[in-house]
Amino acid sequence: MANPKTRVPNAEHSVPWFWPMAAGIEMGEAGLDLFRRNLEFFTEAEEIDAPPAPEWATENTILLDLDTMRLRDFSGGGSRDDATPVIIDAPFAGHSSTIADYAPGQSLTEVLLARGLGRVLVTDWKSATPEMRDFDIDKYLAEINIVVDDLGGRVNLVGLCQGGWMSSMYAARFPGKVASLVLAGSPIDTDAGDGPIRKMAHETPLSFYEELVASGDGRMLGQFMLAGWKNMHPARQYVEKYIDLYAHIEDRNYVERTERFESWYENPVDLPGRYYLQAIELLFKENRFARGEFVGLGQTLKLSDISCPAFLLAGESDDITTREQVFAASELLGAPAGDIEQKLVPGGHIGLFMGSHTLEDAWPGIADWIKAKGSA
């Protein structure tokens, strides 16, 4: 008789991981299938919790490597020399710029090129290192200016989310260098509407954001912002996505789509603390840019100085940048009313940039508009 002190315990009484195996043995083949499914689910759940860094979907070359960004050229060497370049100013708000070239069939760069725009480039913003902690908004405007000058001194700007207010600042500072301006999900008047971001900006004291920056050694760490975004929809972020994953674990297309999204979403980038606090205080709390009071590169920037054609795109259910914050630009820009177009599309915020329906239904028309309005 075995010594009870040395007897190996039953599986269900040892490490909890082994109980599905024990149950599977008892249940026969059906139980083993269930165990295999559970094992695959746990493997995938671990993958989407700590996924690899996102990748660019389309072949491109790095044209410039600056302090703040890598300028990526998606034209493949086939661009026309006489074509006014299109710069997609990707969001620098906590996630990778790959949102502009998310996946085959879900790529804004792909749509613009397919529609005949000769040269398309993307600002690939770098995650802030400790040495970048003091970079401010002026630093980013100055490096956009370097890019524009290197491309010939005149461009079409397509600003996505934060990239929209940055592009608008640049167009206000250098109006002669911008042929056309597209603002997609861009918070131009941050006091407009009644979205959760506006409420958060006004109700949360600046000292809270300063403490976060201090704890990030002078940076706003992407992991802090990611936690904030997840807490806007906690049920979806912490429970529902895993339920959905389990329900679709045998659907390889679903799993691959989930992996791709999580590689973008779960790999946030860090922002320079000075830049971030300027944006919170001067733009979202005090709304200085919309009021014509923001100073950039030594001049007061006024939206009324932007005279180029502008296209405004907003999402019907966008709770990050409400339609009111985007469409308010139509009353603030200096372009003639006939040169300002606006379009409201179904869906939320990031769907504006990588949602298949918006890319199919809205962006080809915007590309045609850029060709018509922004040609050299």
N, C-alpha and C positions, 0 to 999 in steps of 0.2 A: 504494500500500500504506500502510495506516495506521501511524503511528508507535506502536510498542508502548508507549512511555511515556505516551501519551495515550489508549490504547485503553480503552474502558469494560469493566470486568471482567464476566464472566458472573454472573448473579444468584446462583448457588449459591456463588460465591466472594466475594460482597460482604456486605452486612449480613445476618446470619443470618435475620432475619424473612422475607426474600424467598424462601428456598428452597422453602417449600410451594407458592408460586405457580409457580416453575419446574417443580416436580414435577407440578403440576396440568396445566400446559400439555402436558407429555410424555404424561400419562395420559389426556388428552381429557376428556370430560364427567364421568366418574366422579371424575377427579382434581380437577376444579373443584368438584364437590360436596363432596369431602373438604376442600378448602381453605376453602370457605364455612363448613363445620361447625367447622373449627379456628378460623377468625376469630371466629365467634360464641362459641365456648368461651372464647377469650382475653378477649373483651369482657366476658363474664359473670364470669369469674374475677377480673378487675380490679374489677368492680362489687361482688362479695362481699368483696373484700379491703378496700375503702374505701367502704362503703355510706353512704347518707344516714342521718340520725338516725331512730330509730323514731317512729312516729306512733300516736296513740290510735285504736282501731278504732271506738269508739262516740262519738257526740256528747256533749259534757259542757260544764259551765261551771266556771270557777274561783271557788269560794266564798270562799276566804281565800288570801292570798299572804303567807306568813310567812318568817322568816329561813331556816328549814330546808326548807320544803315549800310546794307549792301544793296546797290541798285541792280536789279535783275532785269535782263533784256530777254523777252520771250519771242522776239521777231525772227529768230533763226537765220539771221543774215539775209532774209528776203525782203526787208523793208525798203520802201521807196525813199530816195534821198530827199524828195520834195514834200514828203508827208510830214505834217506837224505831229510830233510824238504825243502819245497818250501815256500819262503817268497815272497809274492806280496808286493813290496814296492810301495804303492799307491802314487799318486801325492800329494805333499804338496805345492800347488800353488794357493790356494784360494777357493777350493771346497772340499766337504766331501770325505773321503776315500771310501764311499759306492759305488763309481763308479766301484770298483772291484767286487761288488756283488749287481748289480743294481736292478735286477728284476728276478723273475723266468723265465727261458728261455733266460735271458740276463745277465748271471752271469759268470764272468771269473772263480771264485772259483768253481762254479758248473761244468764247463767244465773240469777243471784240475782234480777234484776229480773223475768225471765220466770216465775219461780216465785212471784212475788207479794210479795216483800219491798218495802216501800213506798219506802224511801229508801236508796240505796247510794252511798257516797263512797269515794274512794281517796286515800291519801297519796302525792302525787307529789314524792318527795324530790329536792332540788336537788343537783347536782354541786357539790362543795366548791370554793370559790374560795380564794385565798391568805388572804383576810380571815376565812375560816371555819375556819382551821387549828386554833384552840383550842376549837371547839365540842366539848362532851363529851356523855356519855349523858344527864346531867341536862338539858342544853339541849333534847334531842329529847323527853324525857319532859315537860318543861314546855310545849312547843309542842303536843304531843298533848293536854295538859290544856286548853290554850286552845281547841283544836278541839272537844273534848267539851263544854266549858262553852257555847260558841257554839251547839252543836246541842241544847242543853236540859239537859245535865248527866248524861245516861245513854245509853249506846250498847251495841251488840253489836260486839265486836271480832273480826275475822278476820285472824289473823296468818300471813303467808306467810314461811317460812324465818326470816331474821333478824327480820322483823316479828313473828314469834311470841314470841321472847324479849322484845322490846321491849313488846309488848302485855301479856305476862305481868307484866313489871315494873310497867307502869301499873296493871294490875288488882290487884297486890299493894299498891301505894301508895295507890290509890283504889278499894277493893273495892266501895263503894256506887255507883260510877259505871259499872260494867260489868255488863250484864244477862246476857250469855253470852260465851263465849270459844272461838274455833276456832283450833287450832294445826295448821298444815299444813306438814309437813317442817321443824318448828322444833326446833332443838337446845336442849332444856331442861336435860337432864343431859349435859353435854359429855364426862363421863368414861365414859358408858355405851357399850357396843358396842366395836367394834374397827375403825372406819372410817379411811380415809386422812387425813381432816381432823384427827381426834383424834391420830393418830400424828404428823402434821406439827406440830401445836401443841405437843406435849410434847417432841419431839426437836429442834426448831429453836429456838436461843436467842433470847431477846427482843431481844438486840442486833441480830440480823439484821433484824427488823421495824423497829427504831428507825433503822437505817441506810437502809432503804427510805423511811421517812417523811422523814428528813433530806434524801435526794436528791430528794424531791418537794416541797421547800420547805415542810415542815410538813404535807404531805398524803400519804395513801396513794393514789397515782395508779392510776386504773383500768387503765391499760395494764400495770402491774406485776402486778395481780391476774389480768388476762386471760392473761398469759403463764403464770402459775402454773396456772390452770385447764386451759389447753391442754396443758401438760406432764403433767397427770394421764392424758390419753389422747392421746399425741402422734401415733400412727398415724392416728387419726381426724381430728385437727385439721390435720395438715400434709400428709397424702397422700390418705386415703380419700375425704374430702369432694370433692376435685377429680376423683377417678376417677368418683365417683357423678354429679357435675355433667356430666362429659363424656358419660357413658352416657345421660343423660337430657336432653341439651341441646336436643332437639327437642320435649320435653314441656313446654309452656308453663306448665302448672299446677305442675309440679315446680320449674321455674326460679323462678316467682313465690313459691312457698313458701320456697325457699332464700334468695331475696333478702330476704324479710320476716324470716326468722330471723336472718340475718347482720346486718341493720340493727339488731336488738336486741343480738345477741351481740358484734358488733365495735365497738360504741359504748359502752364502759364509762364509768361515772361515777367521779369522785374522792371520797374520803372525808376528813373532817377527821382529821389525824394523832392528835390527843388521843383522839377517839372510838374510832378504830381500835385504838390501843395499849391503851386500857382494855378493849376487847372481847377482844383477844388475851390480855392478862395476867390480868385479873380473871375472865373468863368461861371461856375455853378452856384456859388453863393452870391456874388456881386453882379454877375451877368454883364461884365464890363464890355465885352466884345459887341454884344447886341446893342448896348447903350452908346457905342461909339467912344468908349473911354479906355480901351485897352491899348497899351503902348508896346509895339513890337519893332525891334531893330531901329529904335530911336525915333519912331513916328507913331502918332496916335492913329490907330487903324479904324477905319469906318467902312461898314458894309456898303454905304452909299457910294464909295469910290470904286466899287466893282461894277464895271460897265459891260463886261463880256456876257454873252448868252449863258443862261443857267438852266439846268434841269434838276428838279427836286423830286426825289423818290422816297416814299414812306410806306411802312407796313401797317396794315389795318389793325393788327393785334400786337403791335410792337410796344412792349412795356419797358424797354430800355430807353429808346428815343421815341417819344410820342409824335404822331403826325403834326401836332400843333408846333412842336419845336422845330420841325423841318420846314413846314410850309410858311412859318412866320418870315422866312427869308424872302418870300415874294414881295413883302412890304418894306423890306430893309435894303435890298440890293439896289444898286443904281442903274441896272440895265432897264431898257424900255420894257413895258409890260408884255409886248409881243415877243420879246426874246427870253421870256421866263416861262417854262413849262413845268407842270407838276403832275405826278401820277401816284395814286394810292393803289397798292396791290394787296391781295390777301396774304396773311401770314405774319410772322413775328420778325424779330430783329435780324438774326444771322441768316434767315431765309432770304433776305434782300440781296445777299452777296453770294450764297451758294445753294439756295433752294432751286431744285430743278424746274419748278413751274415758273418762278420769276425769271430764271435765266432763259427759259424758252419763250415766255410771253412778253416780258418787259424789256430786257436788255438788248435784244436785236434792234428794237426801235430806238433805244437810246444810242446805240452805236451808229445808226443811220443819222440820228440828230447830230452827233458829234461830227460826222463827215460833212454834213450840210452846214453846220454853224461854226465849226472849229478848223476849217481848212485854212492853210496858209494864205 
